[in-house]
Amino acid sequence: MSNKSEEVYYCPLLQTKIELGLCLDINYERKKLFKIGILEELGKSTDYTNEKCEKCPHNPFRQ
């Protein structure tokens, strides 16, 4: 069995490297698809998060 670690990206919102799972949690909540409470936990507003995430080259919702 392989021990593959999760993908890690630089997050402009948090200004650090984060795992893909956290990125998805942030994006699902900012898009109002799920209420996880992650933005409140991180102390980030939805507007500020949208501004940073929309510009991110790793945005999982970018089309």
Residue pairs with C-beta under 8 A, 6 or more apart in sequence:
6 19
6 20
6 21
7 19
7 20
8 17
8 18
8 19
8 20
9 17
9 18
9 20
9 23
9 58
10 16
10 17
10 58
11 17
11 18
11 22
11 23
11 26
11 56
11 58
12 52
12 53
12 55
12 56
13 26
13 42
13 44
13 48
13 49
13 52
13 53
13 56
14 42
20 60
22 38
23 58
23 60
24 60
25 34
25 36
25 38
26 38
26 39
26 42
26 49
26 53
27 53
27 59
27 60
27 61
28 34
28 36
29 35
29 36
29 37
29 38
29 39
29 46
30 39
30 46
30 49
30 50
30 53
31 61
39 45
39 46
39 49
53 59
